[in-house]
Amino acid sequence: MAVPKRKVSRTRRDKRRTHWKAKNPAISVCPNCLNPKLPHRVCKYCGYYKGETVLEVEE
């Protein structure tokens, strides 16, 4: 079984992890109510998706 010969230093470990960043979510605008929403998802404010009412939203 392969075992590391030396301990990996904190600096070396952190250099490897520099690209593990969380990305900002893409936000689009609902064409029906003009509120921000995630793309390819039903609008949580009006319940529309692709020009159709998919959910009944209580106000």
Phi, psi and omega in degrees: 000136181283129180231136178298139180283327181229156177291137176281125183291161179299321180296314181294319178297316182289328175298322180292328184270004185297335183268002180273062184259147173281138181261151175290138180290145176286134182237129176246178182249134177291126181289342182275308186248356177064022174269154178291144179208163175282142181293149179063030179223158179290139177291127182280350180270321183240346177082014181268148171209123181054043175078007180237148173281119183254323181238147170269116184257128176278141180257000000 
